[in-house]
Amino acid sequence: MLIVIEKVFTQEEVNLFRQHLDVGQWQDGKLTAGSQAIQAKTNLQLDDHCQSVQALGHEILKRLGQNSKFITAALADKIYPPKFNKYQNGGQYGTHVDSAVMTIPGSNELIRTDLSATLFFSRPEEYEGGVLTIETDFGAQEVKLNAGDLVLYPSSSLHQVTPVTSGQRVSAFFWIQSMIRDHNLRAMLYDLDQTIQSLTAKLGADAPEVLKLSSVYHNLLRNKAL
């Protein structure tokens, strides 16, 4: 299941983020790459230990914690703190799959990567190439979103970022351990929630149909959540 969440941040808010990101201390992305990724990864990343980077990441998580679509799509249990990358001058990330388990920085806490997220901070017209291509059951899906938009997709998917031939592609990326480990079940719960939201808008929150479906949703979640 690939889900796009539009306008996590407004253009004005994106501009404020970019003011901080554009003056950041960018370093070779290979410094944080594993043995497999180091062969495929050509980009820049900000130092995760920088206080300003951590503050920007905190703002992202704070905003997503208020976004109903993200909440119901991810059903997050743990979130790896957002990181920031930049692609330019032919930079790319060849086809790869994200590590299944990661250690949350500054702790010994492990996170299982169920979902990957990319939050775009460059407008599509600012750069050529830089398409996030994700392999799905329905073929390869190409993603190049507006600044401030986010895409969620299974971390088990093979994916790549095509070469950026001009301009700069700046984004945040992070991983989520969901309360619902199974992708198919999580997708069904998301569809059920969206149906409840639609019926609530048409019939009202007290309608018998809405109350019954809400009961089914929460009991399924209660039964299947970690």
C-alpha positions as CSV (number, residue, x, y, z in Angstrom):
1,M,0.0,0.0,0.0
2,L,1.4,3.3,-1.1
3,I,-0.2,6.4,0.5
4,V,0.4,10.0,-0.3
5,I,-0.4,12.6,2.4
6,E,-0.6,16.1,0.8
7,K,0.3,19.4,2.5
8,V,1.8,18.1,5.7
9,F,3.5,21.5,5.6
10,T,2.4,24.6,3.7
11,Q,4.7,26.3,1.2
12,E,5.4,29.0,3.7
13,E,6.4,26.4,6.3
14,V,8.5,24.5,3.7
15,N,10.4,27.8,3.0
16,L,11.2,28.1,6.7
17,F,12.5,24.5,6.7
18,R,14.6,25.2,3.6
19,Q,16.2,28.3,5.2
20,H,17.7,26.0,7.9
21,L,18.4,23.0,5.5
22,D,20.1,25.1,2.9
23,V,22.8,26.3,5.4
24,G,23.2,22.9,7.0
25,Q,26.5,21.0,7.2
26,W,25.9,18.4,4.5
27,Q,28.2,15.4,4.4
28,D,28.6,12.3,2.2
29,G,25.7,10.0,2.5
30,K,28.0,7.0,2.3
31,L,29.1,7.7,5.9
32,T,25.8,6.2,7.1
33,A,25.4,3.5,4.4
34,G,25.6,-0.2,5.1
35,S,27.8,-2.6,3.1
36,Q,25.2,-3.0,0.4
37,A,23.9,0.5,0.2
38,I,27.4,2.1,0.0
39,Q,27.6,0.7,-3.6
40,A,24.3,2.3,-4.7
41,K,24.1,5.5,-2.7
42,T,25.4,8.8,-4.0
43,N,23.9,11.7,-2.0
44,L,24.4,14.1,0.9
45,Q,23.0,13.9,4.4
46,L,22.9,16.2,7.4
47,D,24.6,15.2,10.6
48,D,22.0,13.5,12.8
49,H,23.7,14.7,15.9
50,C,23.2,18.4,15.0
51,Q,20.7,20.1,17.3
52,S,19.0,22.0,14.5
53,V,18.5,18.8,12.6
54,Q,17.0,17.1,15.6
55,A,14.7,20.1,16.2
56,L,13.5,20.0,12.5
57,G,12.9,16.3,12.9
58,H,10.9,16.9,16.1
59,E,8.7,19.5,14.2
60,I,8.0,16.9,11.5
61,L,6.9,14.2,14.1
62,K,4.8,16.8,16.0
63,R,2.9,17.7,12.8
64,L,2.4,14.1,11.8
65,G,1.1,13.4,15.3
66,Q,-1.8,15.8,14.4
67,N,-2.4,14.4,10.9
68,S,-5.4,12.0,11.0
69,K,-4.4,10.3,7.6
70,F,-0.9,9.6,8.8
71,I,-2.2,8.3,12.1
72,T,-4.6,5.8,10.6
73,A,-2.3,4.8,7.7
74,A,0.8,4.1,9.9
75,L,-0.7,3.1,13.2
76,A,2.7,3.9,14.5
77,D,4.2,2.2,17.5
78,K,7.8,3.6,17.1
79,I,9.2,6.1,14.7
80,Y,12.9,6.5,13.7
81,P,13.9,10.2,14.0
82,P,13.7,11.9,10.6
83,K,16.9,12.3,8.6
84,F,17.5,14.7,5.8
85,N,19.1,14.1,2.4
86,K,20.0,16.0,-0.7
87,Y,20.5,14.8,-4.3
88,Q,22.4,16.9,-6.9
89,N,25.0,16.7,-9.7
90,G,23.9,13.2,-10.8
91,G,23.3,11.9,-7.2
92,Q,21.1,8.8,-7.0
93,Y,20.3,5.8,-4.8
94,G,20.2,2.6,-6.8
95,T,17.6,-0.1,-6.3
96,H,17.7,-1.4,-2.7
97,V,15.6,-2.5,0.2
98,D,15.7,-0.8,3.6
99,S,17.2,-2.7,6.6
100,A,14.6,-4.7,8.5
101,V,15.8,-3.7,11.9
102,M,17.5,-0.5,13.0
103,T,18.7,1.0,16.3
104,I,17.2,4.3,17.3
105,P,20.0,6.8,17.7
106,G,21.2,7.5,21.2
107,S,19.6,4.4,22.6
108,N,19.7,0.6,22.5
109,E,16.1,0.5,21.4
110,L,15.5,-1.5,18.2
111,I,12.8,-0.6,15.6
112,R,11.4,-3.0,13.0
113,T,10.9,-1.1,9.8
114,D,7.4,-1.7,8.5
115,L,6.9,1.5,6.7
116,S,9.3,4.0,5.0
117,A,8.4,7.7,4.6
118,T,9.7,10.5,2.4
119,L,8.7,14.1,3.0
120,F,9.6,16.4,0.0
121,F,11.1,19.8,0.6
122,S,11.9,20.6,-3.0
123,R,9.2,21.5,-5.6
124,P,9.1,19.2,-8.6
125,E,10.1,22.0,-11.0
126,E,13.3,22.7,-8.9
127,Y,15.1,19.6,-10.2
128,E,15.2,17.1,-13.1
129,G,15.2,13.4,-12.3
130,G,15.2,12.4,-8.6
131,V,12.1,10.2,-9.0
132,L,11.4,7.8,-6.1
133,T,10.5,4.6,-7.9
134,I,8.8,1.9,-5.7
135,E,8.2,-1.7,-6.8
136,T,4.7,-2.8,-5.8
137,D,2.4,-5.7,-6.6
138,F,1.0,-3.6,-9.4
139,G,4.3,-2.7,-11.0
140,A,6.7,0.2,-10.4
141,Q,5.2,3.3,-9.0
142,E,6.9,6.7,-9.7
143,V,6.7,9.3,-7.0
144,K,7.7,13.0,-7.3
145,L,5.5,15.1,-5.0
146,N,5.0,18.7,-4.2
147,A,7.1,20.3,-1.5
148,G,5.4,19.6,1.8
149,D,3.8,16.3,0.7
150,L,4.7,12.9,2.1
151,V,4.6,9.3,0.8
152,L,4.3,6.2,2.9
153,Y,5.2,2.8,1.5
154,P,6.2,-0.7,2.8
155,S,9.9,-0.9,3.8
156,S,10.0,-4.3,2.3
157,S,9.6,-2.8,-1.2
158,L,12.5,-2.5,-3.6
159,H,12.9,1.2,-4.4
160,Q,15.4,3.7,-5.9
161,V,15.9,7.4,-6.5
162,T,16.8,8.1,-10.1
163,P,19.7,10.4,-10.9
164,V,19.2,14.2,-10.3
165,T,20.5,15.7,-13.5
166,S,19.9,19.3,-12.6
167,G,18.9,21.3,-9.5
168,Q,18.6,19.9,-6.0
169,R,16.2,17.4,-4.4
170,V,15.9,17.9,-0.7
171,S,13.8,15.7,1.5
172,A,13.3,14.1,5.0
173,F,13.1,10.4,5.4
174,F,12.4,8.0,8.2
175,W,10.9,4.6,9.2
176,I,8.0,3.4,11.2
177,Q,7.3,0.3,13.3
178,S,3.5,-0.1,13.1
179,M,1.2,-1.6,15.7
180,I,0.0,-3.8,12.8
181,R,2.9,-5.7,11.4
182,D,1.0,-7.3,8.5
183,H,0.8,-4.9,5.5
184,N,-2.4,-6.4,4.1
185,L,-4.2,-6.2,7.4
186,R,-2.9,-2.6,7.9
187,A,-4.3,-1.7,4.5
188,M,-7.7,-3.2,5.2
189,L,-7.9,-1.3,8.5
190,Y,-7.0,1.9,6.7
191,D,-9.7,1.3,4.1
192,L,-12.2,0.6,6.9
193,D,-11.3,3.7,8.7
194,Q,-11.6,5.8,5.5
195,T,-15.1,4.3,5.0
196,I,-16.1,5.2,8.6
197,Q,-14.9,8.8,8.0
198,S,-16.9,9.1,4.8
199,L,-20.1,7.6,6.4
200,T,-19.6,9.9,9.4
201,A,-19.6,13.0,7.2
202,K,-22.8,11.8,5.4
203,L,-24.8,10.2,8.3
204,G,-23.3,11.7,11.5
205,A,-21.2,10.1,14.2
206,D,-24.3,8.8,16.0
207,A,-25.7,6.8,13.0
208,P,-26.1,3.1,13.8
209,E,-24.0,2.1,10.8
210,V,-21.2,4.4,11.8
211,L,-21.3,3.1,15.4
212,K,-21.3,-0.5,14.3
213,L,-18.4,-0.1,11.9
214,S,-16.4,1.9,14.5
215,S,-16.9,-1.0,16.9
216,V,-15.6,-3.5,14.3
217,Y,-12.6,-1.3,13.5
218,H,-11.5,-0.8,17.1
219,N,-12.1,-4.5,18.1
220,L,-10.0,-5.6,15.1
221,L,-7.3,-3.2,16.1
222,R,-7.5,-4.3,19.7
223,N,-7.2,-7.9,18.7
224,K,-4.3,-7.5,16.2
225,A,-2.2,-4.6,17.7
226,L,1.2,-5.4,19.2
